[in-house]
Amino acid sequence: MIISFFGHSNFSGTAECKDKIIEFLSSVIANEPTQIYLGGYGAFDEFAYKCCDEYKKSHSNVTLIFVTPYLTLDYQKNHLSNIRTKYDEIIYPEIEGVPLKYAIVYRNRWMIDRSDIVVFGVSHKFGGAFKSYEYAKGKGKRIYNVLNL
C-alpha cells in the first residue's frame, strides 16, 4: 500500500490532528507493508513526517519515503543531506523534462497517481495543497482530510 500526504504550508499542527493521523494510519495499515510518500516542504509536511515517524517506531512494516521534485546539484548539496538522515528512501519521479517552476506540481501528481490513499491537511480552497486535493478527488482516490474543508 502507498499513502501520500499533502497540506498547506502554513498549517498549525495540534495534538488532535496528530491523534487523527496516527489513528487513521493504525486503522488502514494494520500489518500490511506500507510506503508513505512525503514531500518535505512547509508546516504540514513537517507535521505529517513527525506523525508518520512516530507511527513507524512501533510498526516495522512502514517505510518513509521522501519524493524529491528536483535533482539539481545545488538542491542535492543544500537539501538532500538532511533528508537522508530522516527518511528510509529518497525517490525522484520521472519528471526530468518538466520546467523547475512546475516540478512540485508534477511531483505531487506523480505521488497521487501511485497512491492508494491520500491524506490531506487542507482547510481552504486555494493553493497547491487544495489543487492536489482536487486532483486526487478527480482520480477517485481514497482521501482522508484531517481538517474541515
GROMACS elastic network, one bead per residue, 0.5 to 0.9 nm:
[ bonds ]
;  ai    aj funct       b0    kb
    1    29     6  0.79855   500
    1    32     6  0.71999   500
    1    33     6  0.64911   500
    1    35     6  0.62895   500
    1    36     6  0.84772   500
    1   115     6  0.75032   500
    1   116     6  0.61976   500
    1   117     6  0.81821   500
    2    33     6  0.88437   500
    2    34     6  0.56962   500
    2    36     6  0.58045   500
    2    37     6  0.71827   500
    2   114     6  0.70640   500
    2   116     6  0.53965   500
    2   117     6  0.66841   500
    2   118     6  0.85795   500
    3    34     6  0.73776   500
    3    35     6  0.63944   500
    3    37     6  0.61308   500
    3    38     6  0.87859   500
    3   111     6  0.88303   500
    3   112     6  0.86455   500
    3   114     6  0.87266   500
    3   115     6  0.54581   500
    3   116     6  0.60316   500
    3   118     6  0.56201   500
    3   119     6  0.72018   500
    4    35     6  0.84738   500
    4    36     6  0.57258   500
    4    38     6  0.60899   500
    4    39     6  0.85768   500
    4   111     6  0.66054   500
    4   112     6  0.68233   500
    4   114     6  0.88256   500
    4   115     6  0.62170   500
    4   116     6  0.82869   500
    4   117     6  0.66093   500
    4   119     6  0.60850   500
    4   120     6  0.84801   500
    5    36     6  0.78423   500
    5    37     6  0.65651   500
    5    38     6  0.56691   500
    5    39     6  0.74411   500
    5    44     6  0.85967   500
    5    45     6  0.71732   500
    5    48     6  0.69196   500
    5    49     6  0.88033   500
    5   117     6  0.88840   500
    5   118     6  0.59295   500
    5   120     6  0.58137   500
    5   121     6  0.80655   500
    6    38     6  0.76417   500
    6    39     6  0.74906   500
    6    44     6  0.71838   500
    6    45     6  0.66824   500
    6    48     6  0.84135   500
    6   108     6  0.83403   500
    6   118     6  0.76355   500
    6   119     6  0.63941   500
    6   121     6  0.63613   500
    6   122     6  0.79277   500
    6   128     6  0.89787   500
    6   129     6  0.58831   500
    6   130     6  0.87744   500
    6   132     6  0.74398   500
    6   133     6  0.80026   500
    7    10     6  0.86109   500
    7    11     6  0.72187   500
    7    42     6  0.82657   500
    7    43     6  0.81096   500
    7    44     6  0.51544   500
    7    45     6  0.66517   500
    7    48     6  0.87755   500
    7   119     6  0.83421   500
    7   120     6  0.52979   500
    7   122     6  0.53918   500
    7   123     6  0.86794   500
    7   128     6  0.83292   500
    7   129     6  0.50518   500
    7   130     6  0.77786   500
    7   132     6  0.88417   500
    7   133     6  0.88463   500
    8    11     6  0.53770   500
    8    42     6  0.71742   500
    8    43     6  0.71360   500
    8    44     6  0.58609   500
    8    45     6  0.82131   500
    8   120     6  0.86290   500
    8   121     6  0.63913   500
    8   122     6  0.60703   500
    8   123     6  0.79732   500
    8   124     6  0.87333   500
    8   127     6  0.76063   500
    8   128     6  0.76371   500
    8   129     6  0.55860   500
    8   130     6  0.79618   500
    9    41     6  0.70440   500
    9    44     6  0.57776   500
    9    45     6  0.75024   500
    9   129     6  0.82545   500
   10    42     6  0.67655   500
   10    43     6  0.56413   500
   10    44     6  0.71865   500
   11    42     6  0.78726   500
   11    43     6  0.52619   500
   11    44     6  0.51806   500
   11    45     6  0.88358   500
   11    47     6  0.84344   500
   11   121     6  0.74612   500
   11   122     6  0.84977   500
   12    43     6  0.69462   500
   12    44     6  0.73863   500
   12    47     6  0.84241   500
   13    16     6  0.82251   500
   13    17     6  0.63044   500
   13    18     6  0.71700   500
   13    43     6  0.79975   500
   13    44     6  0.73011   500
   13    47     6  0.63863   500
   13    48     6  0.89396   500
   14    17     6  0.51933   500
   14    18     6  0.62942   500
   14    19     6  0.86351   500
   15    18     6  0.50146   500
   15    19     6  0.61211   500
   15    20     6  0.85824   500
   16    19     6  0.51169   500
   16    20     6  0.61858   500
   16    21     6  0.87486   500
   17    21     6  0.62291   500
   17    22     6  0.86502   500
   17   121     6  0.89247   500
   17   146     6  0.62167   500
   17   147     6  0.78817   500
   18    21     6  0.52502   500
   18    22     6  0.62335   500
   18    23     6  0.84996   500
   18    47     6  0.80613   500
   18    48     6  0.81344   500
   18    50     6  0.88126   500
   18    51     6  0.61225   500
   18   146     6  0.89369   500
   19    22     6  0.52215   500
   19    23     6  0.59064   500
   19    24     6  0.83390   500
   19    51     6  0.84944   500
   20    23     6  0.51925   500
   20    24     6  0.59561   500
   20    25     6  0.85554   500
   20   146     6  0.66968   500
   21    24     6  0.50649   500
   21    25     6  0.61316   500
   21    26     6  0.85721   500
   21    48     6  0.79698   500
   21    51     6  0.68970   500
   21    52     6  0.81108   500
   21   119     6  0.83624   500
   21   146     6  0.71325   500
   22    25     6  0.50953   500
   22    26     6  0.61409   500
   22    27     6  0.86260   500
   22    51     6  0.65101   500
   22    52     6  0.73375   500
   22    54     6  0.83539   500
   22    55     6  0.63872   500
   23    26     6  0.50469   500
   23    27     6  0.61861   500
   23    28     6  0.88154   500
   24    27     6  0.50996   500
   24    28     6  0.63195   500
   24    29     6  0.84351   500
   24   144     6  0.84087   500
   25    28     6  0.53993   500
   25    29     6  0.57026   500
   25    30     6  0.79899   500
   25    52     6  0.82641   500
   25    55     6  0.77899   500
   26    29     6  0.56393   500
   26    30     6  0.58540   500
   26    55     6  0.82014   500
   27    30     6  0.64082   500
   28    32     6  0.86616   500
   29    32     6  0.55110   500
   29    33     6  0.76187   500
   29    34     6  0.68746   500
   29    61     6  0.88477   500
   29    62     6  0.86154   500
   30    33     6  0.87209   500
   30    59     6  0.88085   500
   31    34     6  0.86063   500
   31    59     6  0.79738   500
   31    60     6  0.89205   500
   31    61     6  0.66153   500
   32    61     6  0.66514   500
   32    62     6  0.83474   500
   33    60     6  0.85285   500
   33    62     6  0.60319   500
   33    63     6  0.80962   500
   34    61     6  0.62161   500
   34    63     6  0.62989   500
   34    64     6  0.87167   500
   35    61     6  0.85127   500
   35    62     6  0.58775   500
   35    64     6  0.61319   500
   35    65     6  0.68239   500
   36    52     6  0.79062   500
   36    62     6  0.71847   500
   36    63     6  0.60798   500
   36    64     6  0.50047   500
   36    65     6  0.58378   500
   36    66     6  0.84312   500
   36   115     6  0.89820   500
   37    63     6  0.86516   500
   37    64     6  0.64439   500
   37    66     6  0.59872   500
   37    67     6  0.63826   500
   37   111     6  0.70441   500
   37   115     6  0.84273   500
   38    41     6  0.87984   500
   38    45     6  0.67474   500
   38    46     6  0.89233   500
   38    48     6  0.77965   500
   38    49     6  0.69824   500
   38    64     6  0.74105   500
   38    65     6  0.61241   500
   38    66     6  0.50841   500
   38    67     6  0.61630   500
   38    68     6  0.88898   500
   38   111     6  0.87537   500
   39    42     6  0.88278   500
   39    45     6  0.62170   500
   39    46     6  0.87612   500
   39    49     6  0.89581   500
   39    65     6  0.86043   500
   39    66     6  0.58525   500
   39    67     6  0.56507   500
   39    68     6  0.68047   500
   39    69     6  0.83945   500
   39   104     6  0.88321   500
   39   107     6  0.87478   500
   39   108     6  0.81206   500
   40    43     6  0.88196   500
   40    44     6  0.86905   500
   40    45     6  0.51588   500
   40    46     6  0.61763   500
   40    48     6  0.89771   500
   40    49     6  0.76890   500
   40    66     6  0.68260   500
   40    67     6  0.80877   500
   40    68     6  0.82520   500
   40    83     6  0.83169   500
   41    44     6  0.77304   500
   41    45     6  0.55081   500
   41    46     6  0.69369   500
   42    45     6  0.55627   500
   42    46     6  0.64489   500
   42    47     6  0.87825   500
   43    46     6  0.52492   500
   43    47     6  0.61294   500
   43    48     6  0.85722   500
   44    48     6  0.59270   500
   44    49     6  0.84076   500
   44   120     6  0.88076   500
   44   121     6  0.66860   500
   45    48     6  0.50722   500
   45    49     6  0.60779   500
   45    50     6  0.86802   500
   46    49     6  0.50750   500
   46    50     6  0.63293   500
   46    51     6  0.87741   500
   47    50     6  0.51960   500
   47    51     6  0.63385   500
   47    52     6  0.86709   500
   48    51     6  0.51235   500
   48    52     6  0.60648   500
   48    53     6  0.83946   500
   48   121     6  0.89124   500
   49    52     6  0.51306   500
   49    53     6  0.58641   500
   49    54     6  0.84491   500
   49    64     6  0.82502   500
   50    53     6  0.50726   500
   50    54     6  0.61170   500
   50    55     6  0.86035   500
   51    54     6  0.52115   500
   51    55     6  0.62628   500
   51    56     6  0.86370   500
   52    56     6  0.59836   500
   52    57     6  0.86799   500
   52    62     6  0.88286   500
   52    64     6  0.75883   500
   53    56     6  0.50058   500
   53    57     6  0.63718   500
   53    64     6  0.75307   500
   53    86     6  0.87448   500
   53    87     6  0.88135   500
   54    57     6  0.53920   500
   54    58     6  0.76073   500
   55    58     6  0.60320   500
   55    59     6  0.64996   500
   55    62     6  0.84584   500
   56    60     6  0.63121   500
   56    61     6  0.78118   500
   56    62     6  0.57467   500
   56    63     6  0.75829   500
   56    64     6  0.80923   500
   57    60     6  0.71003   500
   57    62     6  0.89329   500
   59    62     6  0.60732   500
   60    63     6  0.78795   500
   63    87     6  0.80845   500
   63    88     6  0.61117   500
   63    89     6  0.77575   500
   64    86     6  0.85302   500
   64    87     6  0.54342   500
   64    88     6  0.53850   500
   64    89     6  0.67337   500
   64    90     6  0.88367   500
   65    87     6  0.57720   500
   65    88     6  0.59247   500
   65    90     6  0.56220   500
   65    91     6  0.69760   500
   66    83     6  0.75338   500
   66    84     6  0.87630   500
   66    86     6  0.89515   500
   66    87     6  0.63418   500
   66    88     6  0.80757   500
   66    89     6  0.63575   500
   66    91     6  0.62741   500
   66    92     6  0.86479   500
   67    89     6  0.85442   500
   67    90     6  0.58509   500
   67    92     6  0.58557   500
   67    93     6  0.72679   500
   67   107     6  0.74485   500
   67   108     6  0.87987   500
   67   111     6  0.78009   500
   68    71     6  0.75677   500
   68    80     6  0.86616   500
   68    90     6  0.69123   500
   68    91     6  0.61781   500
   68    92     6  0.52914   500
   68    93     6  0.75421   500
   68   104     6  0.83611   500
   68   107     6  0.74512   500
   69    91     6  0.89349   500
   69    92     6  0.65380   500
   69    93     6  0.73728   500
   69    95     6  0.79316   500
   69   100     6  0.83468   500
   69   103     6  0.53802   500
   69   104     6  0.54447   500
   69   105     6  0.86512   500
   69   106     6  0.79634   500
   69   107     6  0.55466   500
   69   108     6  0.85328   500
   70    75     6  0.67807   500
   70    76     6  0.81442   500
   70    92     6  0.74057   500
   70    95     6  0.88950   500
   70    96     6  0.85058   500
   70   100     6  0.74595   500
   70   103     6  0.69879   500
   70   104     6  0.83352   500
   71    74     6  0.84113   500
   71    75     6  0.65499   500
   71    76     6  0.64934   500
   71    92     6  0.75151   500
   71    96     6  0.84578   500
   72    75     6  0.52487   500
   72    76     6  0.62760   500
   72    77     6  0.87464   500
   73    76     6  0.50605   500
   73    77     6  0.61576   500
   73    78     6  0.85544   500
   74    77     6  0.51739   500
   74    78     6  0.59699   500
   74    79     6  0.80937   500
   75    78     6  0.52661   500
   75    79     6  0.54259   500
   75    80     6  0.68187   500
   76    79     6  0.56391   500
   76    81     6  0.69494   500
   77    80     6  0.63646   500
   77    81     6  0.64493   500
   78    81     6  0.68321   500
   78    82     6  0.82406   500
   79    82     6  0.61460   500
   79    83     6  0.67381   500
   80    84     6  0.60405   500
   80    85     6  0.88999   500
   80    90     6  0.86898   500
   81    84     6  0.54280   500
   81    85     6  0.71812   500
   82    85     6  0.56337   500
   82    86     6  0.70196   500
   83    86     6  0.53127   500
   83    87     6  0.62381   500
   83    90     6  0.81210   500
   84    87     6  0.57608   500
   84    88     6  0.75108   500
   84    89     6  0.74320   500
   84    90     6  0.73742   500
   85    88     6  0.81180   500
   86    89     6  0.89761   500
   87    90     6  0.71375   500
   92    95     6  0.79595   500
   92   107     6  0.83716   500
   93    96     6  0.80571   500
   93   106     6  0.88097   500
   93   107     6  0.65778   500
   93   110     6  0.68793   500
   93   111     6  0.83602   500
   94    97     6  0.84326   500
   94   107     6  0.85417   500
   94   110     6  0.82738   500
   95    98     6  0.56016   500
   95    99     6  0.89799   500
   95   103     6  0.72024   500
   95   106     6  0.69200   500
   95   107     6  0.72310   500
   95   110     6  0.86527   500
   96    99     6  0.82717   500
   96   103     6  0.86583   500
   97   100     6  0.89431   500
   98   101     6  0.82320   500
   98   102     6  0.64716   500
   98   103     6  0.60430   500
   98   106     6  0.76908   500
   99   102     6  0.55991   500
   99   103     6  0.63738   500
  100   103     6  0.50084   500
  100   104     6  0.80445   500
  101   104     6  0.74673   500
  101   105     6  0.85618   500
  102   105     6  0.54044   500
  102   106     6  0.63727   500
  102   107     6  0.86022   500
  103   106     6  0.52403   500
  103   107     6  0.59323   500
  103   108     6  0.84975   500
  104   108     6  0.59819   500
  104   109     6  0.85724   500
  104   128     6  0.89316   500
  105   108     6  0.51563   500
  105   109     6  0.63388   500
  105   110     6  0.86698   500
  105   128     6  0.75386   500
  105   131     6  0.88167   500
  105   132     6  0.80017   500
  106   109     6  0.50921   500
  106   110     6  0.61194   500
  106   111     6  0.86244   500
  107   110     6  0.50190   500
  107   111     6  0.62243   500
  107   112     6  0.86985   500
  108   111     6  0.50892   500
  108   112     6  0.62093   500
  108   113     6  0.85655   500
  108   132     6  0.67734   500
  109   112     6  0.50664   500
  109   113     6  0.59693   500
  109   114     6  0.86674   500
  109   132     6  0.71477   500
  109   135     6  0.74169   500
  109   136     6  0.81742   500
  110   113     6  0.51897   500
  110   114     6  0.65098   500
  110   115     6  0.87757   500
  111   114     6  0.54633   500
  111   115     6  0.62273   500
  112   115     6  0.50593   500
  112   116     6  0.81204   500
  112   117     6  0.82431   500
  112   118     6  0.68664   500
  112   132     6  0.79666   500
  112   135     6  0.79916   500
  112   136     6  0.62013   500
  112   139     6  0.83876   500
  112   141     6  0.79004   500
  113   116     6  0.84436   500
  113   136     6  0.79151   500
  113   139     6  0.76265   500
  113   141     6  0.84954   500
  115   118     6  0.65115   500
  115   141     6  0.76482   500
  115   142     6  0.87976   500
  116   141     6  0.66100   500
  116   142     6  0.66213   500
  117   141     6  0.62558   500
  117   143     6  0.58758   500
  117   144     6  0.76000   500
  118   133     6  0.84420   500
  118   136     6  0.73677   500
  118   141     6  0.69275   500
  118   142     6  0.62843   500
  118   144     6  0.63659   500
  118   145     6  0.84147   500
  119   142     6  0.85969   500
  119   143     6  0.58761   500
  119   145     6  0.57326   500
  119   146     6  0.75242   500
  120   129     6  0.77803   500
  120   130     6  0.88046   500
  120   132     6  0.89666   500
  120   133     6  0.71996   500
  120   143     6  0.74043   500
  120   144     6  0.61254   500
  120   146     6  0.62798   500
  120   147     6  0.77381   500
  121   129     6  0.79926   500
  121   144     6  0.86999   500
  121   145     6  0.56509   500
  121   146     6  0.54014   500
  121   147     6  0.56046   500
  121   148     6  0.86410   500
  122   125     6  0.79376   500
  122   129     6  0.65721   500
  122   130     6  0.63195   500
  122   133     6  0.78082   500
  122   145     6  0.65997   500
  122   146     6  0.75273   500
  122   147     6  0.59008   500
  122   148     6  0.73091   500
  122   149     6  0.63502   500
  123   130     6  0.82984   500
  123   145     6  0.86983   500
  123   146     6  0.88709   500
  123   147     6  0.56702   500
  123   148     6  0.55504   500
  124   127     6  0.81876   500
  124   130     6  0.70835   500
  124   148     6  0.84969   500
  124   149     6  0.59565   500
  125   129     6  0.88448   500
  125   130     6  0.56684   500
  125   131     6  0.81653   500
  125   149     6  0.75395   500
  126   129     6  0.76604   500
  126   130     6  0.54843   500
  126   131     6  0.70627   500
  127   130     6  0.54981   500
  127   131     6  0.63707   500
  127   132     6  0.88265   500
  128   132     6  0.61980   500
  128   133     6  0.85867   500
  129   132     6  0.50521   500
  129   133     6  0.61975   500
  129   134     6  0.87367   500
  130   134     6  0.62118   500
  130   135     6  0.85275   500
  131   134     6  0.50973   500
  131   135     6  0.61372   500
  131   136     6  0.86275   500
  132   136     6  0.61057   500
  132   137     6  0.85231   500
  133   136     6  0.51832   500
  133   137     6  0.61892   500
  133   138     6  0.86154   500
  133   143     6  0.82252   500
  134   137     6  0.50348   500
  134   138     6  0.61179   500
  134   139     6  0.86463   500
  135   138     6  0.50554   500
  135   139     6  0.62796   500
  135   140     6  0.87899   500
  135   141     6  0.89737   500
  136   139     6  0.50546   500
  136   140     6  0.63725   500
  136   141     6  0.54214   500
  136   142     6  0.80458   500
  136   143     6  0.74892   500
  137   140     6  0.51264   500
  137   141     6  0.58994   500
  137   142     6  0.79595   500
  137   143     6  0.74507   500
  138   141     6  0.76899   500
  140   143     6  0.86397   500
  145   148     6  0.72310   500
  145   149     6  0.80321   500
